[in-house]
Amino acid sequence: MGRRSNNGDGKQDNDMSRFSADNYERPVLEMPNGADKVLMHSCCAPCAAEVMDALAASDIETTIFFYNPNIHPRDEYNIRKEENIRYAEKLGMEFIDWDYNARDWFDRTKGMEDEPERGIRCTACFDMRFEVTADYAAENGFSLISSTLGISRWKNMQQINGCGERAAARHPGMEYWTFNWRKEGGSQRMIEISKREEFYQQEYCGCVYSLRDTNQWRESKNRPKIKRLVKFYGREVLDEEG
């Protein structure tokens, strides 16, 4: 994604500095569907902040919709939500804290407990979250929805966009915005902003199956299990005796 430049000896370098949060000249975003506002499903503050900054820079009326019944346990859900609220308040964006119907999520993903990441369990999870997002949008005057999930390099963007488009298609005149938030250094700025804001740094996607599988992988590599609720971008992590 970087600009190619000559370093003086005939060799080419990747220059990513112009995409940094301090240097990037943001383009004016144009929303599809003739929309004048967007309902943005958010999964967490680290993923959302760069997207929120991009929308704010283009003066796009944005409402953040936090609906993530996949996140477990409850204290993990709460800290991710509170971090997202903190940044929404900083930017002056409306924040909708929707239902934590975790039991419905477990019912929706029943039988998929051993499916791999990016598999059919993730599709079912995205479908559930985007369907509720689209339903809320239809009931509250939004014709455009999107999600911050696509900025993460750990996610399959095609899978996410497919789920979003399928959810939006349930309502006439609604569209899912498939903008690629990773491009032009978006993923780089996501980390920069997270460090600047010292966001909580989660180490699994959110669901108990991801936590289980991540810890199993770590054990296989003789690495310590995840310690939840203690790691923040830009901060030193104290050991148990610290």
N, C-alpha and C positions, 0 to 999 in steps of 0.2 A: 504494500500500500504506500510505501514511501516514495518520495521524489528522488530520482536518480541524479547525482551530481558528480562532476569531475573533480578529483582531489588534487590535480596539478601534475600528477605523474602518469596520466592516461588511464588510471583505474577509476572504477565507478563505485560510489558508496550509496547506501540507503540512508537518506536523511529523514528521520522521523521527528526531529525537533519541532517542525512547523505544525505537527499534529498535537503537541502538548496542550494541556489545559490553559497554559499561560499564553501560548503563541497562536493557537488555532483561530482562524477567521471563519466564523460559522456562516454557512450559506443560509439564506432565507428559505425555510421549508414551506412547501405548498401542499396542503392537504388534498387528498382525493375526494371524489364524491360531492364536491361543492360544499363540504362541511365547514362550519364556522367554529367548531370546538371538537374535542376528542375526549373519550373516556379511556384512560390508560390503565389497563390492568398492571399492577405492580407485584413483583414477587419478593423484593427486598430492597433496601436502600443502596447497596453497592451496585446492583444492576440498574436501579432506577435513576440514580443521580445524574449520570451523563445524559440519559434520555430526557429527563426533566429540564436540565440546563439547555439542551438543544431546543426544546419546545418553548421555554421561557425566552430564549434569545430571539425567537421568531414571533413573539407576542401571541402565541397560540393559547387560547383559553383551554386549560387542561384540568381535568378532574382525575385524581388518582383513586383507583378502585382496588382496595386490598382485600382479595378473596383467595385464601390459601389454606383450605382445610387439610391439605396434605402435610403441613408442617407439624412435626411431633418431636418431643412432647410439648405440652402447652407453654412451658416457660421459654422454650426455643421460639415458638410462635410469637410470644409476647415481645421478646427483645427485638426480633426482626421487624415487627410491626412498629414498635416505638421508635426505632431508628429511622424508619421510613416517614413516620409522622414528623419527626424532628426536622427532616430536610424539606418536607412539604411546607411546613410552617415558615421555614427560612425563605422559601421562594414565594410564599403567599398563595400556594395552590390548595384548592379544596381537596380534602382527604375523606374518602368513604371507607369506613371500617365495616366490612360485611360479615356475614354469619360464619362462625367457626363450627360448621356441621361435620366434625371429624368422623362421626359414625357413618354418615352418608358416604364419605370418601372411602372408608374401609369396605363398605358394601359395594361400592362402584368398582373397586379393584380386587374384589374377592376372587381367588383362583389365580391371581397374577403375582402372588407374593414372591415367586422365584424367577420372574422374568428379569432380563438384564436392563440396565439403564439404556434409555433411548428406544426401548422396545414397546410392546403393546400396553404395558402398565402406564408408561409415561404418556402414551397417546390418550388413554382413558382419563388420566389425571388432567391433561391439558383440556380435553373435551369438556370435562365437568366445570373447570374454572372459567373457561371461555363462554360456555353456554349461559352460566349465571351472569357473567359480565354483559353479554349481549342482551339478556332479558332485562337487566337493570337499565341498560342504555335505551332499549325500546320504550321502557316505561317512563323514562326521564328526559326524553327529547334529544338523544344523541343518535346521529346517523353514522358515526365513525367510531370504531374501537381499535385498540392495538394493545400490545403487551411489551413489557421490558424484558421478558424472558429471552428474546432473541439475541440480546447483546452478549450473552454468555457464550464463551467458546466451548463450554462443556455441553451445550445444547445443540440439537439438530434443527437448524433454522427452517428447513423444508417441512419437517414434522410439525413445528410450532405454527408456521403459516398455514399449513393445511387444516389444522385444528381450528385456528382463528377464522379462516374463511368459511369453514363448515358451520361454525357457530353463528356467524353473522348472516349467513344465507337463510337462517331460520326466520329472519325478520325482513320483510320487504323494504327495499331502499337502504338497508344497512350494509356497510362495507368494513372489512378488516384491513387496516393499513399495514402492508407488508414491507414497510421501509426497513432497509438494512442498517440498523443502528451501530453495527460493528465497523462499517466502512469509514475511510478517512480518519483512522486512528481512534475510533470510538471506544474500542476495548482498552486501549492504552489510557485514554482519559478516564475511563471508568475506575481504573486502579489508582490513578493520580488523585482523583476527587475523593475516593474512599480513604486514602492516606491523609489527605488534608482534613477531612471531616472526622477521622478516627472512627469510622463505622465499625460495628460488630462484624467480625470476619468468620462467617460460617464455613464449615469444612465438609458439608454434605448438602445435597440438594434440598433436604427438608423432611422427607418421609422416613419412617422407621426402617424400611427395607434398604434405602440408600445408606443410612447410618450403619446398619448391620453389615452390608456388603463392603462398605469402605473400611470398617474395622477389621473384617476378615482379611481383606487385602493387606492392610497394614501389618497385621499379625504375621502373615505369610512372608513379609519382607523384614520381619523383626523390628518393626517400627511401633511406637506407642499408639494406643487407641486415641481417638478424638476426645479432647477435653472441651466440653461445651461451655459456652457463656463466659469464657475467660480471654478469648483472643480478639484483639481489635487492630485494625490497620493502623500502622504508624506508631504502635506502642510496643514496648518490650513485654514479653510474657513471663511472669514470675513462675519459678518452679514451686513445687509443693511446700518447700521449706522457706520460700521467700516471703 
